């Protein structure tokens, strides 16, 4: 029988005060310019924002992304989010007069922040910390952009779980984000500042060349040379960046920011190059089987799947028929057995008309996981799928699974969606040639 209960309470105003003070910690000049644009906020697994460092607290007690009906029902009641005190000069440390107690407004939903809601849920399921990049729409009430399109601004966001002291369960996920534009602006300002200082001390260079060359002017020139080389298309000078980054001053901060930015840019460029090569090759093929096999083997170069299957859609019977399959290193036989497209994850792909990314199948509630597929023996833990559509016509689907949770991620979904657009057109052309 239950003998009692341990209740842990948190002062929301104290936590909010801590978040705001974090942004006031003194930093180097370059970092401080970036932090002026930073925002800290804490989100639970259901996508609800409990703390927001924004001056207007615009997101506090809002739901990020598209919450489930269960979440909406739980938090829509006025009492669910607590009460407000409208008394003047109330400091949160004394009892609020009863006549000043007010209920909170209805839950605000921000669909445009779906990427953050998904990340908060992922961290709650599998505690981890890290950073990523996402597009925040100008209108947060609209759905987020798909693929590489961005109808707002790109943000870099770091995240870490806030775990309870008793069992380590994730209570909240703390996010810290900054616009990419602010980082680029800081790099440009620091470089311009360095060049201006160099010009002002020209008369003293002859006397202090050796000293300044080792302490200040020389690192700036080296960093500027690296930036110029990157601008002209050369690879990043890792050694120079590492040497400057060892400094404990603003130049070290700037070097680390610049190096991280170039690494992200190079990774994205390599990804685009691979997508272009795949698109160029499949666009020249008119053989259906050859096109299918090339697409499935090419995807292995950029996505670490354990099993991938491409199926064609039979619209009259609302079924898909597997055509080709591959494991992580070779083509495999695909059983051309029709599968109903109106159930499980397939139903989601076809009715929603967009890709589906499931980092942990056992925790996903958006659609039912069905057995009886060719990959059952792998006991898949993660899933990725996209519809193949050309000229508003559904051609088929590409599906892949991973044996480990988190093996397939959101970046892989972005690549797969980019390839799927070109693959759908190539498959449609191949089908038309085959009919002729």
C-alpha positions in Angstrom: 0.0 0.0 0.0 1.1 3.6 -0.6 2.5 5.1 2.6 3.1 8.6 1.3 4.4 10.6 -1.6 7.4 12.9 -2.2 6.5 16.1 -4.0 9.2 18.3 -5.5 8.2 21.9 -6.3 10.0 24.5 -8.4 9.7 28.3 -8.1 9.0 29.2 -11.7 10.0 32.8 -11.1 13.3 31.8 -9.6 14.1 29.5 -12.6 13.1 32.4 -15.0 15.4 34.7 -13.1 18.3 32.2 -13.5 17.7 31.9 -17.2 17.7 35.7 -17.7 20.9 36.2 -15.6 22.7 33.6 -17.7 22.6 36.0 -20.7 24.2 38.7 -18.5 27.3 36.8 -17.7 30.3 38.7 -19.0 31.9 37.3 -22.2 34.5 38.3 -24.7 33.4 41.2 -27.0 32.8 38.9 -30.0 30.7 36.5 -27.9 28.8 39.3 -26.2 27.6 40.6 -29.6 26.2 37.2 -30.4 24.6 36.7 -27.0 22.6 39.9 -27.4 20.6 37.9 -30.0 20.5 34.7 -27.9 17.4 33.3 -26.4 17.0 30.7 -23.6 13.9 28.6 -23.1 12.9 25.4 -21.4 10.5 22.9 -23.0 8.9 19.7 -21.7 8.4 16.5 -23.7 5.0 17.6 -24.8 6.4 20.8 -26.4 5.1 23.2 -23.7 7.4 26.2 -22.9 7.8 26.8 -19.2 10.5 29.4 -19.2 11.5 32.1 -21.8 14.3 34.6 -21.5 12.6 36.9 -24.1 11.8 40.3 -22.5 8.1 39.9 -23.4 8.1 36.2 -22.6 6.2 35.6 -25.8 6.6 31.8 -25.8 6.0 31.1 -22.1 3.2 28.6 -21.6 2.9 28.2 -25.4 2.9 24.8 -27.2 5.6 24.4 -29.8 4.7 22.5 -32.9 1.4 20.7 -33.3 0.5 19.2 -29.9 -1.5 15.9 -29.7 -5.2 16.1 -28.8 -4.3 14.6 -25.4 -1.8 17.5 -24.7 -4.3 20.1 -25.8 -6.9 18.7 -23.6 -4.6 18.5 -20.6 -3.3 22.1 -20.9 -6.3 24.0 -22.3 -8.0 24.2 -18.9 -7.2 27.6 -17.3 -6.0 26.0 -14.0 -3.6 23.6 -15.8 -0.8 26.2 -16.1 -1.3 27.9 -12.7 -2.4 31.4 -11.8 -1.1 34.9 -12.3 -0.7 37.7 -9.8 -1.8 41.1 -11.1 -0.8 43.1 -8.0 1.5 46.1 -8.6 5.1 45.7 -7.4 4.5 42.0 -6.6 8.0 40.5 -6.3 6.9 36.8 -6.1 8.3 36.4 -2.6 5.0 37.1 -0.7 1.5 35.9 -0.9 -0.5 37.4 -3.8 -3.7 39.3 -2.6 -6.7 37.2 -3.4 -8.3 40.0 -5.4 -5.3 40.1 -7.7 -5.2 36.4 -8.6 -6.0 35.8 -12.3 -6.2 32.8 -14.5 -3.9 32.4 -17.4 -5.1 32.8 -21.0 -5.8 29.8 -23.2 -2.9 27.7 -24.5 -1.1 29.4 -27.5 0.0 26.9 -30.3 3.1 27.7 -32.4 3.2 25.1 -35.3 6.2 26.8 -36.9 8.4 25.5 -34.0 7.7 21.8 -34.7 11.5 21.0 -35.1 12.1 22.2 -31.5 9.1 20.2 -30.2 10.4 17.1 -32.0 13.9 17.6 -30.5 12.5 18.1 -27.0 10.5 14.9 -27.3 13.6 13.0 -28.5 15.8 14.3 -25.6 13.0 13.3 -23.2 13.0 9.8 -24.6 16.8 9.5 -24.9 18.6 12.1 -22.7 21.4 13.7 -24.7 22.9 17.1 -25.3 24.2 18.7 -28.5 23.4 21.3 -31.1 21.6 21.6 -34.4 20.3 24.0 -37.0 16.7 24.7 -37.8 14.5 27.2 -39.8 12.2 29.4 -37.8 9.3 30.7 -40.0 8.5 34.4 -39.9 4.9 33.4 -39.0 5.1 30.9 -36.1 1.4 30.1 -36.6 2.2 28.5 -40.0 3.7 25.1 -40.6 7.5 24.8 -40.9 9.1 24.7 -44.3 10.0 21.4 -45.8 13.3 20.3 -47.2 15.9 23.0 -47.7 13.4 25.8 -48.1 13.3 28.4 -45.3 10.4 30.9 -45.0 12.1 32.7 -42.2 15.6 32.7 -40.7 18.1 29.9 -39.8 19.0 29.5 -36.2 21.7 27.5 -34.4 20.4 25.9 -31.2 22.1 24.0 -28.4 20.2 21.8 -26.0 20.6 19.8 -22.8 18.2 17.9 -20.6 17.1 19.1 -17.1 16.8 15.9 -15.1 15.2 15.2 -11.7 17.6 14.4 -8.9 15.8 11.3 -7.8 15.6 9.0 -10.8 17.3 11.1 -13.6 14.1 11.4 -15.6 14.1 14.3 -18.0 11.8 17.1 -16.7 12.6 19.7 -19.2 15.0 20.3 -22.1 16.9 23.6 -22.0 17.5 25.3 -25.4 19.9 28.2 -26.2 19.6 29.6 -29.7 21.1 32.4 -31.7 20.4 33.5 -35.3 23.1 32.4 -37.8 23.0 36.0 -39.1 24.2 37.2 -35.7 27.2 34.9 -35.9 28.1 36.0 -39.4 27.7 39.6 -38.4 30.0 39.1 -35.4 32.6 37.5 -37.7 32.4 40.4 -40.1 32.5 43.0 -37.4 35.5 41.4 -35.7 37.4 41.2 -39.0 36.6 44.8 -39.9 37.7 45.9 -36.4 40.9 44.0 -36.8 41.7 45.6 -40.2 40.8 49.1 -38.8 43.2 48.7 -35.9 45.9 47.4 -38.2 45.6 50.6 -40.3 45.7 52.9 -37.2 48.9 51.4 -35.9 50.8 51.5 -39.2 53.2 54.2 -37.9 54.1 52.0 -35.0 54.4 48.8 -36.9 58.1 49.4 -37.7 58.9 49.7 -34.0 56.6 47.1 -32.6 56.4 44.6 -35.6 57.9 41.7 -33.7 55.8 42.3 -30.6 52.5 42.9 -32.3 53.2 40.1 -34.8 53.3 37.6 -31.9 50.5 39.0 -29.8 47.8 40.6 -31.9 48.3 41.7 -35.5 49.7 38.5 -36.7 46.7 36.3 -35.5 44.3 38.8 -37.1 46.1 38.6 -40.4 46.2 34.9 -40.3 42.5 34.6 -39.5 41.7 37.1 -42.2 43.8 35.1 -44.7 41.9 31.9 -43.8 38.6 33.7 -44.2 39.7 35.1 -47.6 40.9 31.6 -48.7 37.5 30.1 -47.8 35.8 32.8 -49.7 37.8 32.0 -52.8 36.8 28.3 -52.5 39.9 26.8 -50.8 39.5 24.3 -47.9 39.7 25.5 -44.3 43.2 25.8 -42.8 42.5 23.6 -39.7 45.9 24.1 -38.2 45.8 27.9 -38.2 42.2 27.9 -36.8 43.3 25.5 -34.0 46.3 27.6 -33.1 44.2 30.8 -32.8 41.4 29.0 -31.0 43.8 28.1 -28.2 43.9 31.8 -27.2 41.7 32.8 -24.3 40.6 36.1 -25.7 38.1 37.4 -28.2 40.2 36.1 -31.2 40.0 32.6 -29.7 36.2 32.9 -29.5 36.0 34.3 -33.0 38.2 31.6 -34.4 36.1 28.8 -32.8 32.9 30.4 -34.1 34.4 30.8 -37.6 35.7 27.3 -37.7 32.4 25.8 -36.6 30.6 27.9 -39.2 32.9 26.8 -42.0 32.6 23.1 -40.9 28.8 23.3 -41.1 29.0 25.0 -44.5 31.4 22.4 -45.9 29.2 19.5 -44.6 26.2 21.1 -46.3 28.1 21.6 -49.6 29.2 18.0 -49.6 25.7 16.9 -49.1 24.4 19.1 -52.0 27.2 17.8 -54.2 26.2 14.2 -53.6 22.5 15.0 -54.2 23.5 16.7 -57.5 25.5 13.7 -58.6 22.6 11.3 -57.9 20.2 13.6 -59.7 22.4 13.9 -62.8 22.9 10.2 -63.1 19.2 9.1 -62.7 17.9 11.8 -65.0 19.7 10.2 -67.9 18.3 6.7 -67.3 15.1 5.5 -68.9 15.2 1.9 -67.8 12.8 1.4 -64.8 14.8 -1.4 -63.1 18.1 0.3 -63.7 16.8 3.6 -62.3 15.4 1.9 -59.2 18.6 0.0 -58.5 20.8 3.1 -59.0 18.7 5.2 -56.6 18.7 2.6 -53.8 22.5 2.0 -54.0 23.3 5.7 -54.3 21.3 6.5 -51.2 23.6 4.1 -49.3 26.5 6.6 -49.9 24.8 9.4 -47.8 22.4 7.6 -45.5 23.6 4.7 -43.2 20.5 2.5 -43.5 20.4 -1.3 -42.7 17.6 -2.0 -45.1 16.0 0.1 -47.8 13.1 -0.7 -50.1 11.6 1.2 -53.0 8.0 0.4 -53.9 5.6 1.6 -56.7 2.1 2.7 -56.0 -1.0 1.0 -57.5 -3.6 3.7 -57.3 -6.6 1.6 -58.4 -6.0 -0.9 -55.6 -4.4 1.5 -53.1 -1.5 -0.8 -52.7 2.3 -0.6 -53.0 4.4 -3.3 -54.6 8.0 -3.6 -53.5 10.4 -3.4 -56.5 14.0 -3.4 -55.2 15.6 -3.7 -51.8 19.1 -3.4 -50.4 20.8 -3.9 -47.1 23.9 -1.9 -46.0 26.2 -3.4 -48.6 24.3 -5.1 -51.5 21.1 -5.4 -53.4 18.6 -7.9 -52.1 15.6 -9.7 -53.5 12.3 -7.8 -53.0 9.2 -9.8 -52.8 6.6 -8.2 -55.1 3.8 -8.9 -52.7 1.1 -6.1 -52.7 0.9 -4.2 -49.4 -2.1 -2.1 -48.3 -1.1 1.6 -48.5 -3.9 2.6 -46.1 -2.4 1.4 -42.9 0.6 1.9 -40.6 3.4 4.3 -41.6 2.5 3.9 -45.3 -0.9 5.6 -44.6 1.0 8.5 -43.0 3.3 8.9 -46.0 0.5 8.8 -48.6 -2.2 10.8 -46.8 0.2 13.5 -45.4 2.2 13.7 -48.6 5.5 14.3 -46.8 8.4 12.4 -45.3 8.3 10.6 -41.9 11.2 10.4 -39.5 10.9 8.1 -36.5 14.1 8.0 -34.4 12.6 5.4 -32.0 9.8 3.2 -33.3 8.8 1.9 -29.9 8.0 5.5 -28.7 6.3 6.8 -31.8 2.5 7.3 -31.5 1.7 9.0 -34.8 1.0 5.8 -36.7 0.9 2.0 -36.0 4.1 0.0 -36.7 3.1 -3.1 -38.8 4.9 -6.4 -39.1 5.1 -8.7 -42.1 7.6 -6.6 -44.0 10.8 -7.8 -45.6 12.9 -6.1 -42.9 11.2 -7.8 -39.9 14.3 -10.0 -39.1 16.3 -6.9 -38.4 14.0 -5.8 -35.6 14.1 -2.2 -36.8 14.4 0.6 -34.1 14.4 3.7 -36.4 12.5 4.5 -39.6 12.7 6.9 -42.5 10.2 7.2 -45.4 9.2 9.6 -48.1 6.6 9.6 -50.9 7.7 9.7 -54.5 5.6 12.4 -56.2 5.9 13.9 -59.7 3.5 16.5 -61.0 1.1 15.9 -58.1 1.0 12.2 -58.9 2.1 9.6 -56.4 4.6 7.3 -58.0 5.7 5.2 -55.0 7.6 5.4 -51.7 11.2 5.0 -50.5 11.4 3.4 -47.0 14.5 2.6 -44.9 15.1 1.3 -41.4 18.0 1.1 -38.9 18.7 -1.5 -36.4 19.6 1.1 -33.8 17.4 3.9 -32.3 18.5 7.3 -33.6 20.5 5.7 -36.5 18.4 7.6 -39.0 18.0 11.3 -38.2 16.4 14.5 -39.4 19.4 15.4 -41.6 19.0 12.1 -43.4 15.3 12.9 -44.0 16.3 16.2 -45.6 18.7 14.4 -47.9 16.1 11.7 -48.8 13.5 14.3 -49.5 15.9 16.1 -51.9 16.7 12.9 -53.7 13.1 11.8 -53.8 12.0 14.8 -55.9 14.5 13.9 -58.7 13.9 10.2 -58.3 10.2 10.5 -58.7 10.5 12.4 -62.0 13.1 9.8 -63.3 10.8 6.9 -62.3 7.8 8.5 -64.0 9.8 9.0 -67.2 11.0 5.4 -67.0 7.5 4.1 -66.5 6.2 6.1 -69.5 9.0 4.7 -71.7 8.2 1.1 -70.5 4.6 1.5 -71.4 5.5 2.7 -74.9 
